[in-house]
Amino acid sequence: GYNVIHAWTSLKRLLNEASLEAARERLVNRLSVLGLVSGEDVTVVFDSNRAAAGSEEVVEGVRVLFTRKGHSADHAIERIAYRSTEAGDPITVATSDHFQSDLVRGMGGAVISALELERRVIEAEAEMSRRVKRYSR
C-alpha cells in the first residue's frame, strides 16, 4: 500500500498536504471502484510498526490488512500469492519491487506496476462515471 501511495502523484501529494491516514483512505476508496467495476477481489497490505498483532478489515469492499509489528507487507503479499496460486486462484499483485515481482511470477502469479494499477483504477473510475450517467438518465 505505501509503495502505491508513494508512486501515485495524487496520493503522494495528499500524504504531504494532509496525512498518511488520508492517503491510505483515498487509496482504499479508489481501489473499491476498481473492485466494483472489475468484479475482482481487491486486497491492500500495509506495514504496521505499532500493533503487536496485525489487523484485517473490509472497507468499501476492499480487504485492508495491516501486518504485525516486525513483519513486512512484502512477506504478507508473498504468503497471499502463495496460498492463492496453490489453490488455483489467479492473482495479480501490484508492485514495483523487482524482487517481489520475480517471486510472485515464479509462483505463477501476474504482476503489474503501481503505475499500471493507477491506470486501471482511472479506467475503472471512468467506467463507473459512465454507468452513473447512463442510469441517471
N, CA, C and O atoms as a GROMACS GRO file, in nm:
protein
  548
    1GLY      N    1   0.080  -0.120   0.000
    1GLY     CA    2   0.000   0.000   0.000
    1GLY      C    3   0.084   0.127   0.000
    1GLY      O    4   0.058   0.221  -0.075
    2TYR      N    5   0.186   0.128   0.085
    2TYR     CA    6   0.267   0.250   0.093
    2TYR      C    7   0.348   0.273  -0.034
    2TYR      O    8   0.370   0.388  -0.072
    3ASN      N    9   0.391   0.166  -0.100
    3ASN     CA   10   0.462   0.183  -0.227
    3ASN      C   11   0.371   0.247  -0.331
    3ASN      O   12   0.416   0.331  -0.409
    4VAL      N   13   0.244   0.208  -0.332
    4VAL     CA   14   0.148   0.267  -0.426
    4VAL      C   15   0.125   0.415  -0.391
    4VAL      O   16   0.122   0.500  -0.480
    5ILE      N   17   0.110   0.444  -0.264
    5ILE     CA   18   0.089   0.583  -0.221
    5ILE      C   19   0.204   0.670  -0.270
    5ILE      O   20   0.182   0.781  -0.319
    6HIS      N   21   0.328   0.621  -0.257
    6HIS     CA   22   0.443   0.700  -0.300
    6HIS      C   23   0.459   0.704  -0.452
    6HIS      O   24   0.527   0.792  -0.504
    7ALA      N   25   0.399   0.609  -0.522
    7ALA     CA   26   0.412   0.605  -0.669
    7ALA      C   27   0.308   0.692  -0.739
    7ALA      O   28   0.333   0.742  -0.849
    8TRP      N   29   0.189   0.710  -0.677
    8TRP     CA   30   0.083   0.787  -0.740
    8TRP      C   31   0.096   0.933  -0.697
    8TRP      O   32   0.094   0.964  -0.578
    9THR      N   33   0.110   1.021  -0.793
    9THR     CA   34   0.131   1.163  -0.764
    9THR      C   35   0.021   1.220  -0.674
    9THR      O   36   0.050   1.293  -0.579
   10SER      N   37  -0.104   1.188  -0.703
   10SER     CA   38  -0.215   1.244  -0.625
   10SER      C   39  -0.211   1.198  -0.480
   10SER      O   40  -0.241   1.275  -0.389
   11LEU      N   41  -0.173   1.072  -0.458
   11LEU     CA   42  -0.168   1.021  -0.320
   11LEU      C   43  -0.045   1.073  -0.247
   11LEU      O   44  -0.051   1.100  -0.127
   12LYS      N   45   0.064   1.087  -0.318
   12LYS     CA   46   0.186   1.141  -0.256
   12LYS      C   47   0.163   1.286  -0.214
   12LYS      O   48   0.208   1.330  -0.109
   13ARG      N   49   0.091   1.361  -0.299
   13ARG     CA   50   0.058   1.499  -0.267
   13ARG      C   51  -0.031   1.503  -0.142
   13ARG      O   52  -0.009   1.584  -0.052
   14LEU      N   53  -0.131   1.414  -0.137
   14LEU     CA   54  -0.220   1.407  -0.022
   14LEU      C   55  -0.142   1.370   0.104
   14LEU      O   56  -0.169   1.424   0.212
   15LEU      N   57  -0.048   1.282   0.091
   15LEU     CA   58   0.037   1.243   0.203
   15LEU      C   59   0.112   1.364   0.257
   15LEU      O   60   0.122   1.383   0.379
   16ASN      N   61   0.165   1.446   0.168
   16ASN     CA   62   0.241   1.564   0.208
   16ASN      C   63   0.152   1.677   0.259
   16ASN      O   64   0.191   1.750   0.350
   17GLU      N   65   0.034   1.692   0.201
   17GLU     CA   66  -0.054   1.804   0.237
   17GLU      C   67  -0.149   1.772   0.351
   17GLU      O   68  -0.193   1.863   0.421
   18ALA      N   69  -0.182   1.647   0.370
   18ALA     CA   70  -0.279   1.610   0.474
   18ALA      C   71  -0.214   1.513   0.573
   18ALA      O   72  -0.151   1.556   0.670
   19SER      N   73  -0.228   1.384   0.547
   19SER     CA   74  -0.172   1.286   0.640
   19SER      C   75  -0.159   1.151   0.572
   19SER      O   76  -0.215   1.126   0.465
   20LEU      N   77  -0.085   1.064   0.637
   20LEU     CA   78  -0.073   0.928   0.589
   20LEU      C   79  -0.209   0.859   0.592
   20LEU      O   80  -0.243   0.784   0.500
   21GLU      N   81  -0.286   0.883   0.695
   21GLU     CA   82  -0.419   0.822   0.705
   21GLU      C   83  -0.509   0.867   0.590
   21GLU      O   84  -0.582   0.786   0.534
   22ALA      N   85  -0.503   0.995   0.555
   22ALA     CA   86  -0.585   1.046   0.444
   22ALA      C   87  -0.544   0.979   0.312
   22ALA      O   88  -0.630   0.945   0.231
   23ALA      N   89  -0.414   0.961   0.292
   23ALA     CA   90  -0.366   0.896   0.170
   23ALA      C   91  -0.410   0.749   0.166
   23ALA      O   92  -0.450   0.699   0.061
   24ARG      N   93  -0.402   0.682   0.280
   24ARG     CA   94  -0.449   0.542   0.286
   24ARG      C   95  -0.597   0.532   0.255
   24ARG      O   96  -0.639   0.447   0.177
   25GLU      N   97  -0.676   0.619   0.316
   25GLU     CA   98  -0.821   0.618   0.294
   25GLU      C   99  -0.855   0.644   0.147
   25GLU      O  100  -0.943   0.578   0.091
   26ARG      N  101  -0.786   0.738   0.086
   26ARG     CA  102  -0.812   0.769  -0.055
   26ARG      C  103  -0.774   0.650  -0.144
   26ARG      O  104  -0.845   0.620  -0.239
   27LEU      N  105  -0.663   0.584  -0.113
   27LEU     CA  106  -0.622   0.466  -0.190
   27LEU      C  107  -0.730   0.358  -0.180
   27LEU      O  108  -0.769   0.301  -0.282
   28VAL      N  109  -0.777   0.330  -0.061
   28VAL     CA  110  -0.880   0.228  -0.042
   28VAL      C  111  -1.006   0.266  -0.118
   28VAL      O  112  -1.069   0.181  -0.181
   29ASN      N  113  -1.044   0.393  -0.112
   29ASN     CA  114  -1.163   0.440  -0.182
   29ASN      C  115  -1.150   0.419  -0.332
   29ASN      O  116  -1.244   0.372  -0.397
   30ARG      N  117  -1.036   0.452  -0.387
   30ARG     CA  118  -1.015   0.437  -0.532
   30ARG      C  119  -1.007   0.290  -0.571
   30ARG      O  120  -1.056   0.252  -0.678
   31LEU      N  121  -0.946   0.208  -0.486
   31LEU     CA  122  -0.939   0.065  -0.515
   31LEU      C  123  -1.077   0.000  -0.508
   31LEU      O  124  -1.104  -0.099  -0.577
   32SER      N  125  -1.165   0.056  -0.426
   32SER     CA  126  -1.301   0.000  -0.416
   32SER      C  127  -1.374   0.015  -0.549
   32SER      O  128  -1.452  -0.073  -0.587
   33VAL      N  129  -1.350   0.124  -0.620
   33VAL     CA  130  -1.412   0.144  -0.752
   33VAL      C  131  -1.360   0.038  -0.848
   33VAL      O  132  -1.437  -0.019  -0.926
   34LEU      N  133  -1.232   0.011  -0.843
   34LEU     CA  134  -1.174  -0.093  -0.929
   34LEU      C  135  -1.242  -0.227  -0.902
   34LEU      O  136  -1.278  -0.299  -0.995
   35GLY      N  137  -1.259  -0.261  -0.776
   35GLY     CA  138  -1.324  -0.386  -0.740
   35GLY      C  139  -1.468  -0.392  -0.786
   35GLY      O  140  -1.514  -0.495  -0.836
   36LEU      N  141  -1.540  -0.283  -0.771
   36LEU     CA  142  -1.680  -0.279  -0.814
   36LEU      C  143  -1.693  -0.298  -0.965
   36LEU      O  144  -1.778  -0.373  -1.011
   37VAL      N  145  -1.609  -0.230  -1.039
   37VAL     CA  146  -1.619  -0.234  -1.185
   37VAL      C  147  -1.568  -0.368  -1.240
   37VAL      O  148  -1.628  -0.425  -1.331
   38SER      N  149  -1.457  -0.416  -1.186
   38SER     CA  150  -1.396  -0.538  -1.240
   38SER      C  151  -1.459  -0.666  -1.186
   38SER      O  152  -1.451  -0.771  -1.248
   39GLY      N  153  -1.521  -0.655  -1.068
   39GLY     CA  154  -1.576  -0.774  -1.004
   39GLY      C  155  -1.470  -0.858  -0.935
   39GLY      O  156  -1.500  -0.966  -0.885
   40GLU      N  157  -1.348  -0.810  -0.932
   40GLU     CA  158  -1.238  -0.883  -0.869
   40GLU      C  159  -1.228  -0.848  -0.721
   40GLU      O  160  -1.266  -0.738  -0.679
   41ASP      N  161  -1.178  -0.943  -0.643
   41ASP     CA  162  -1.148  -0.915  -0.503
   41ASP      C  163  -1.023  -0.830  -0.498
   41ASP      O  164  -0.926  -0.858  -0.568
   42VAL      N  165  -1.024  -0.728  -0.414
   42VAL     CA  166  -0.909  -0.638  -0.401
   42VAL      C  167  -0.862  -0.639  -0.256
   42VAL      O  168  -0.942  -0.626  -0.163
   43THR      N  169  -0.732  -0.656  -0.240
   43THR     CA  170  -0.669  -0.653  -0.108
   43THR      C  171  -0.555  -0.553  -0.113
   43THR      O  172  -0.481  -0.548  -0.210
   44VAL      N  173  -0.542  -0.474  -0.008
   44VAL     CA  174  -0.427  -0.385   0.005
   44VAL      C  175  -0.360  -0.417   0.138
   44VAL      O  176  -0.427  -0.437   0.239
   45VAL      N  177  -0.227  -0.421   0.136
   45VAL     CA  178  -0.150  -0.458   0.254
   45VAL      C  179  -0.059  -0.342   0.293
   45VAL      O  180   0.012  -0.287   0.210
   46PHE      N  181  -0.063  -0.306   0.421
   46PHE     CA  182   0.021  -0.200   0.475
   46PHE      C  183   0.112  -0.257   0.583
   46PHE      O  184   0.070  -0.343   0.661
   47ASP      N  185   0.235  -0.209   0.588
   47ASP     CA  186   0.323  -0.240   0.700
   47ASP      C  187   0.268  -0.172   0.824
   47ASP      O  188   0.212  -0.062   0.815
   48SER      N  189   0.283  -0.235   0.938
   48SER     CA  190   0.245  -0.172   1.064
   48SER      C  191   0.362  -0.181   1.158
   48SER      O  192   0.420  -0.288   1.176
   49ASN      N  193   0.397  -0.070   1.220
   49ASN     CA  194   0.505  -0.075   1.317
   49ASN      C  195   0.454  -0.050   1.458
   49ASN      O  196   0.532  -0.035   1.551
   50ARG      N  197   0.323  -0.046   1.473
   50ARG     CA  198   0.264  -0.017   1.604
   50ARG      C  199   0.203  -0.140   1.671
   50ARG      O  200   0.232  -0.170   1.786
   51ALA      N  201   0.118  -0.210   1.597
   51ALA     CA  202   0.038  -0.317   1.658
   51ALA      C  203   0.120  -0.445   1.672
   51ALA      O  204   0.186  -0.489   1.578
   52ALA      N  205   0.113  -0.504   1.790
   52ALA     CA  206   0.179  -0.633   1.812
   52ALA      C  207   0.112  -0.739   1.725
   52ALA      O  208   0.178  -0.828   1.671
   53ALA      N  209  -0.019  -0.728   1.712
   53ALA     CA  210  -0.094  -0.820   1.627
   53ALA      C  211  -0.139  -0.744   1.503
   53ALA      O  212  -0.172  -0.626   1.511
   54GLY      N  213  -0.141  -0.810   1.391
   54GLY     CA  214  -0.188  -0.747   1.268
   54GLY      C  215  -0.339  -0.729   1.273
   54GLY      O  216  -0.406  -0.779   1.364
   55SER      N  217  -0.391  -0.659   1.176
   55SER     CA  218  -0.536  -0.641   1.170
   55SER      C  219  -0.584  -0.659   1.027
   55SER      O  220  -0.508  -0.643   0.931
   56GLU      N  221  -0.710  -0.692   1.017
   56GLU     CA  222  -0.773  -0.711   0.886
   56GLU      C  223  -0.916  -0.663   0.896
   56GLU      O  224  -0.987  -0.697   0.991
   57GLU      N  225  -0.958  -0.585   0.798
   57GLU     CA  226  -1.097  -0.542   0.790
   57GLU      C  227  -1.133  -0.521   0.644
   57GLU      O  228  -1.046  -0.508   0.558
   58VAL      N  229  -1.263  -0.518   0.617
   58VAL     CA  230  -1.312  -0.489   0.484
   58VAL      C  231  -1.368  -0.348   0.486
   58VAL      O  232  -1.458  -0.316   0.564
   59VAL      N  233  -1.313  -0.263   0.400
   59VAL     CA  234  -1.354  -0.123   0.391
   59VAL      C  235  -1.398  -0.097   0.248
   59VAL      O  236  -1.318  -0.110   0.155
   60GLU      N  237  -1.524  -0.060   0.230
   60GLU     CA  238  -1.579  -0.032   0.097
   60GLU      C  239  -1.554  -0.148   0.000
   60GLU      O  240  -1.530  -0.126  -0.119
   61GLY      N  241  -1.558  -0.269   0.050
   61GLY     CA  242  -1.539  -0.386  -0.033
   61GLY      C  243  -1.394  -0.426  -0.054
   61GLY      O  244  -1.366  -0.525  -0.122
   62VAL      N  245  -1.301  -0.350   0.002
   62VAL     CA  246  -1.158  -0.378  -0.012
   62VAL      C  247  -1.107  -0.442   0.118
   62VAL      O  248  -1.130  -0.389   0.227
   63ARG      N  249  -1.039  -0.553   0.105
   63ARG     CA  250  -0.978  -0.618   0.221
   63ARG      C  251  -0.851  -0.539   0.254
   63ARG      O  252  -0.760  -0.529   0.172
   64VAL      N  253  -0.846  -0.482   0.375
   64VAL     CA  254  -0.733  -0.400   0.418
   64VAL      C  255  -0.659  -0.474   0.529
   64VAL      O  256  -0.716  -0.503   0.635
   65LEU      N  257  -0.533  -0.505   0.504
   65LEU     CA  258  -0.451  -0.577   0.601
   65LEU      C  259  -0.339  -0.488   0.652
   65LEU      O  260  -0.273  -0.418   0.575
   66PHE      N  261  -0.318  -0.490   0.782
   66PHE     CA  262  -0.201  -0.428   0.844
   66PHE      C  263  -0.119  -0.541   0.905
   66PHE      O  264  -0.172  -0.622   0.981
   67THR      N  265   0.008  -0.547   0.874
   67THR     CA  266   0.092  -0.655   0.924
   67THR      C  267   0.119  -0.637   1.073
   67THR      O  268   0.098  -0.530   1.129
   68ARG      N  269   0.166  -0.744   1.135
   68ARG     CA  270   0.208  -0.736   1.275
   68ARG      C  271   0.338  -0.658   1.282
   68ARG      O  272   0.413  -0.650   1.185
   69LYS      N  273   0.363  -0.602   1.398
   69LYS     CA  274   0.489  -0.532   1.421
   69LYS      C  275   0.605  -0.624   1.389
   69LYS      O  276   0.609  -0.738   1.433
   70GLY      N  277   0.700  -0.573   1.311
   70GLY     CA  278   0.817  -0.651   1.276
   70GLY      C  279   0.800  -0.738   1.152
   70GLY      O  280   0.895  -0.803   1.110
   71HIS      N  281   0.681  -0.739   1.092
   71HIS     CA  282   0.657  -0.817   0.972
   71HIS      C  283   0.630  -0.720   0.856
   71HIS      O  284   0.564  -0.618   0.874
   72SER      N  285   0.682  -0.753   0.739
   72SER     CA  286   0.668  -0.661   0.627
   72SER      C  287   0.545  -0.693   0.542
   72SER      O  288   0.498  -0.807   0.538
   73ALA      N  289   0.496  -0.592   0.477
   73ALA     CA  290   0.385  -0.610   0.383
   73ALA      C  291   0.429  -0.702   0.269
   73ALA      O  292   0.349  -0.782   0.220
   74ASP      N  293   0.555  -0.692   0.228
   74ASP     CA  294   0.604  -0.778   0.120
   74ASP      C  295   0.587  -0.925   0.156
   74ASP      O  296   0.541  -1.004   0.073
   75HIS      N  297   0.622  -0.962   0.278
   75HIS     CA  298   0.608  -1.102   0.319
   75HIS      C  299   0.461  -1.144   0.325
   75HIS      O  300   0.426  -1.256   0.288
   76ALA      N  301   0.376  -1.054   0.370
   76ALA     CA  302   0.232  -1.085   0.374
   76ALA      C  303   0.178  -1.105   0.232
   76ALA      O  304   0.100  -1.196   0.208
   77ILE      N  305   0.220  -1.022   0.139
   77ILE     CA  306   0.178  -1.033   0.000
   77ILE      C  307   0.227  -1.165  -0.060
   77ILE      O  308   0.154  -1.232  -0.133
   78GLU      N  309   0.350  -1.201  -0.029
   78GLU     CA  310   0.405  -1.327  -0.078
   78GLU      C  311   0.325  -1.446  -0.026
   78GLU      O  312   0.300  -1.541  -0.100
   79ARG      N  313   0.286  -1.443   0.101
   79ARG     CA  314   0.204  -1.552   0.158
   79ARG      C  315   0.068  -1.558   0.090
   79ARG      O  316   0.019  -1.667   0.059
   80ILE      N  317   0.007  -1.443   0.067
   80ILE     CA  318  -0.123  -1.439  -0.003
   80ILE      C  319  -0.108  -1.497  -0.143
   80ILE      O  320  -0.191  -1.576  -0.187
   81ALA      N  321  -0.003  -1.456  -0.214
   81ALA     CA  322   0.020  -1.504  -0.350
   81ALA      C  323   0.043  -1.655  -0.350
   81ALA      O  324  -0.008  -1.726  -0.437
   82TYR      N  325   0.119  -1.704  -0.254
   82TYR     CA  326   0.146  -1.848  -0.247
   82TYR      C  327   0.017  -1.926  -0.225
   82TYR      O  328  -0.010  -2.023  -0.295
   83ARG      N  329  -0.063  -1.883  -0.126
   83ARG     CA  330  -0.190  -1.952  -0.098
   83ARG      C  331  -0.283  -1.948  -0.219
   83ARG      O  332  -0.348  -2.048  -0.252
   84SER      N  333  -0.287  -1.836  -0.285
   84SER     CA  334  -0.376  -1.819  -0.400
   84SER      C  335  -0.336  -1.911  -0.515
   84SER      O  336  -0.420  -1.978  -0.573
   85THR      N  337  -0.208  -1.913  -0.546
   85THR     CA  338  -0.164  -1.996  -0.658
   85THR      C  339  -0.174  -2.145  -0.623
   85THR      O  340  -0.202  -2.227  -0.710
   86GLU      N  341  -0.151  -2.179  -0.497
   86GLU     CA  342  -0.166  -2.318  -0.454
   86GLU      C  343  -0.311  -2.364  -0.468
   86GLU      O  344  -0.338  -2.480  -0.500
   87ALA      N  345  -0.405  -2.271  -0.444
   87ALA     CA  346  -0.548  -2.302  -0.454
   87ALA      C  347  -0.598  -2.295  -0.598
   87ALA      O  348  -0.714  -2.326  -0.626
   88GLY      N  349  -0.511  -2.254  -0.690
   88GLY     CA  350  -0.552  -2.242  -0.830
   88GLY      C  351  -0.630  -2.115  -0.860
   88GLY      O  352  -0.692  -2.104  -0.966
   89ASP      N  353  -0.628  -2.019  -0.768
   89ASP     CA  354  -0.696  -1.891  -0.789
   89ASP      C  355  -0.597  -1.793  -0.853
   89ASP      O  356  -0.489  -1.771  -0.799
   90PRO      N  357  -0.634  -1.735  -0.965
   90PRO     CA  358  -0.543  -1.639  -1.028
   90PRO      C  359  -0.526  -1.516  -0.939
   90PRO      O  360  -0.620  -1.471  -0.875
   91ILE      N  361  -0.406  -1.464  -0.936
   91ILE     CA  362  -0.378  -1.345  -0.855
   91ILE      C  363  -0.292  -1.250  -0.936
   91ILE      O  364  -0.204  -1.291  -1.011
   92THR      N  365  -0.319  -1.122  -0.919
   92THR     CA  366  -0.236  -1.017  -0.976
   92THR      C  367  -0.189  -0.930  -0.861
   92THR      O  368  -0.270  -0.881  -0.782
   93VAL      N  369  -0.060  -0.911  -0.853
   93VAL     CA  370   0.000  -0.829  -0.747
   93VAL      C  371   0.052  -0.701  -0.811
   93VAL      O  372   0.121  -0.703  -0.912
   94ALA      N  373   0.017  -0.589  -0.750
   94ALA     CA  374   0.068  -0.460  -0.796
   94ALA      C  375   0.188  -0.424  -0.710
   94ALA      O  376   0.175  -0.398  -0.590
   95THR      N  377   0.304  -0.423  -0.771
   95THR     CA  378   0.427  -0.386  -0.701
   95THR      C  379   0.529  -0.337  -0.802
   95THR      O  380   0.530  -0.380  -0.917
   96SER      N  381   0.612  -0.247  -0.759
   96SER     CA  382   0.722  -0.202  -0.843
   96SER      C  383   0.854  -0.257  -0.791
   96SER      O  384   0.962  -0.220  -0.839
   97ASP      N  385   0.846  -0.345  -0.692
   97ASP     CA  386   0.963  -0.410  -0.634
   97ASP      C  387   1.003  -0.528  -0.723
   97ASP      O  388   0.926  -0.622  -0.739
   98HIS      N  389   1.122  -0.523  -0.780
   98HIS     CA  390   1.164  -0.625  -0.876
   98HIS      C  391   1.179  -0.763  -0.812
   98HIS      O  392   1.143  -0.864  -0.873
   99PHE      N  393   1.231  -0.769  -0.690
   99PHE     CA  394   1.247  -0.898  -0.623
   99PHE      C  395   1.110  -0.962  -0.599
   99PHE      O  396   1.090  -1.080  -0.628
  100GLN      N  397   1.018  -0.882  -0.547
  100GLN     CA  398   0.885  -0.936  -0.521
  100GLN      C  399   0.815  -0.975  -0.652
  100GLN      O  400   0.745  -1.076  -0.657
  101SER      N  401   0.834  -0.896  -0.756
  101SER     CA  402   0.776  -0.929  -0.887
  101SER      C  403   0.823  -1.065  -0.934
  101SER      O  404   0.743  -1.148  -0.977
  102ASP      N  405   0.954  -1.089  -0.925
  102ASP     CA  406   1.010  -1.217  -0.969
  102ASP      C  407   0.955  -1.331  -0.885
  102ASP      O  408   0.924  -1.438  -0.938
  103LEU      N  409   0.944  -1.309  -0.755
  103LEU     CA  410   0.894  -1.413  -0.666
  103LEU      C  411   0.749  -1.450  -0.698
  103LEU      O  412   0.715  -1.568  -0.706
  104VAL      N  413   0.664  -1.350  -0.717
  104VAL     CA  414   0.523  -1.374  -0.747
  104VAL      C  415   0.509  -1.443  -0.883
  104VAL      O  416   0.431  -1.537  -0.896
  105ARG      N  417   0.584  -1.397  -0.982
  105ARG     CA  418   0.579  -1.461  -1.114
  105ARG      C  419   0.625  -1.607  -1.105
  105ARG      O  420   0.570  -1.694  -1.172
  106GLY      N  421   0.727  -1.631  -1.023
  106GLY     CA  422   0.777  -1.767  -1.005
  106GLY      C  423   0.672  -1.859  -0.944
  106GLY      O  424   0.676  -1.980  -0.967
  107MET      N  425   0.581  -1.803  -0.868
  107MET     CA  426   0.472  -1.881  -0.809
  107MET      C  427   0.356  -1.899  -0.907
  107MET      O  428   0.262  -1.974  -0.879
  108GLY      N  429   0.362  -1.830  -1.020
  108GLY     CA  430   0.255  -1.841  -1.119
  108GLY      C  431   0.157  -1.725  -1.116
  108GLY      O  432   0.056  -1.728  -1.186
  109GLY      N  433   0.187  -1.624  -1.036
  109GLY     CA  434   0.100  -1.507  -1.030
  109GLY      C  435   0.138  -1.404  -1.136
  109GLY      O  436   0.245  -1.412  -1.196
  110ALA      N  437   0.049  -1.310  -1.158
  110ALA     CA  438   0.076  -1.200  -1.251
  110ALA      C  439   0.118  -1.078  -1.170
  110ALA      O  440   0.083  -1.064  -1.053
  111VAL      N  441   0.193  -0.990  -1.232
  111VAL     CA  442   0.242  -0.870  -1.165
  111VAL      C  443   0.219  -0.749  -1.254
  111VAL      O  444   0.243  -0.753  -1.375
  112ILE      N  445   0.173  -0.641  -1.193
  112ILE     CA  446   0.164  -0.512  -1.261
  112ILE      C  447   0.235  -0.409  -1.173
  112ILE      O  448   0.249  -0.429  -1.053
  113SER      N  449   0.278  -0.301  -1.233
  113SER     CA  450   0.344  -0.196  -1.157
  113SER      C  451   0.240  -0.110  -1.085
  113SER      O  452   0.121  -0.116  -1.116
  114ALA      N  453   0.286  -0.031  -0.992
  114ALA     CA  454   0.198   0.062  -0.923
  114ALA      C  455   0.135   0.160  -1.022
  114ALA      O  456   0.019   0.198  -1.006
  115LEU      N  457   0.210   0.200  -1.123
  115LEU     CA  458   0.157   0.294  -1.221
  115LEU      C  459   0.054   0.227  -1.312
  115LEU      O  460  -0.041   0.291  -1.355
  116GLU      N  461   0.073   0.098  -1.343
  116GLU     CA  462  -0.028   0.025  -1.420
  116GLU      C  463  -0.155   0.010  -1.337
  116GLU      O  464  -0.266   0.019  -1.390
  117LEU      N  465  -0.140  -0.012  -1.208
  117LEU     CA  466  -0.257  -0.019  -1.120
  117LEU      C  467  -0.332   0.114  -1.124
  117LEU      O  468  -0.455   0.116  -1.131
  118GLU      N  469  -0.259   0.223  -1.120
  118GLU     CA  470  -0.324   0.355  -1.126
  118GLU      C  471  -0.400   0.372  -1.258
  118GLU      O  472  -0.512   0.424  -1.259
  119ARG      N  473  -0.340   0.327  -1.368
  119ARG     CA  474  -0.407   0.336  -1.497
  119ARG      C  475  -0.538   0.256  -1.494
  119ARG      O  476  -0.640   0.302  -1.544
  120ARG      N  477  -0.534   0.137  -1.437
  120ARG     CA  478  -0.654   0.055  -1.428
  120ARG      C  479  -0.760   0.118  -1.338
  120ARG      O  480  -0.879   0.108  -1.366
  121VAL      N  481  -0.717   0.181  -1.232
  121VAL     CA  482  -0.811   0.249  -1.142
  121VAL      C  483  -0.876   0.367  -1.215
  121VAL      O  484  -0.997   0.388  -1.204
  122ILE      N  485  -0.797   0.443  -1.289
  122ILE     CA  486  -0.851   0.557  -1.364
  122ILE      C  487  -0.954   0.508  -1.466
  122ILE      O  488  -1.060   0.569  -1.482
  123GLU      N  489  -0.924   0.398  -1.534
  123GLU     CA  490  -1.020   0.341  -1.629
  123GLU      C  491  -1.148   0.296  -1.558
  123GLU      O  492  -1.258   0.317  -1.608
  124ALA      N  493  -1.133   0.235  -1.441
  124ALA     CA  494  -1.250   0.189  -1.364
  124ALA      C  495  -1.333   0.308  -1.318
  124ALA      O  496  -1.456   0.302  -1.320
  125GLU      N  497  -1.268   0.415  -1.277
  125GLU     CA  498  -1.340   0.535  -1.234
  125GLU      C  499  -1.417   0.596  -1.352
  125GLU      O  500  -1.530   0.641  -1.335
  126ALA      N  501  -1.356   0.597  -1.470
  126ALA     CA  502  -1.424   0.649  -1.589
  126ALA      C  503  -1.544   0.561  -1.624
  126ALA      O  504  -1.651   0.612  -1.659
  127GLU      N  505  -1.527   0.430  -1.614
  127GLU     CA  506  -1.638   0.338  -1.641
  127GLU      C  507  -1.750   0.357  -1.539
  127GLU      O  508  -1.868   0.354  -1.575
  128MET      N  509  -1.715   0.377  -1.415
  128MET     CA  510  -1.817   0.400  -1.311
  128MET      C  511  -1.893   0.528  -1.340
  128MET      O  512  -2.014   0.533  -1.323
  129SER      N  513  -1.823   0.632  -1.383
  129SER     CA  514  -1.889   0.758  -1.419
  129SER      C  515  -1.986   0.738  -1.535
  129SER      O  516  -2.097   0.791  -1.534
  130ARG      N  517  -1.943   0.661  -1.635
  130ARG     CA  518  -2.031   0.632  -1.749
  130ARG      C  519  -2.156   0.558  -1.702
  130ARG      O  520  -2.267   0.589  -1.747
  131ARG      N  521  -2.139   0.461  -1.613
  131ARG     CA  522  -2.254   0.385  -1.563
  131ARG      C  523  -2.349   0.473  -1.485
  131ARG      O  524  -2.471   0.461  -1.498
  132VAL      N  525  -2.295   0.561  -1.403
  132VAL     CA  526  -2.381   0.652  -1.325
  132VAL      C  527  -2.458   0.743  -1.417
  132VAL      O  528  -2.578   0.764  -1.397
  133LYS      N  529  -2.392   0.797  -1.518
  133LYS     CA  530  -2.461   0.885  -1.614
  133LYS      C  531  -2.571   0.810  -1.689
  133LYS      O  532  -2.681   0.861  -1.709
  134ARG      N  533  -2.538   0.687  -1.730
  134ARG     CA  534  -2.634   0.606  -1.804
  134ARG      C  535  -2.758   0.576  -1.720
  134ARG      O  536  -2.870   0.585  -1.770
  135TYR      N  537  -2.739   0.542  -1.594
  135TYR     CA  538  -2.852   0.506  -1.509
  135TYR      C  539  -2.926   0.628  -1.454
  135TYR      O  540  -3.040   0.614  -1.408
  136SER      N  541  -2.866   0.745  -1.458
  136SER     CA  542  -2.933   0.864  -1.408
  136SER      C  543  -3.020   0.930  -1.515
  136SER      O  544  -3.095   1.023  -1.485
  137ARG      N  545  -3.011   0.882  -1.637
  137ARG     CA  546  -3.093   0.938  -1.746
  137ARG      C  547  -3.233   0.885  -1.741
  137ARG      O  548  -3.316   0.921  -1.824
   0.00000   0.00000   0.00000
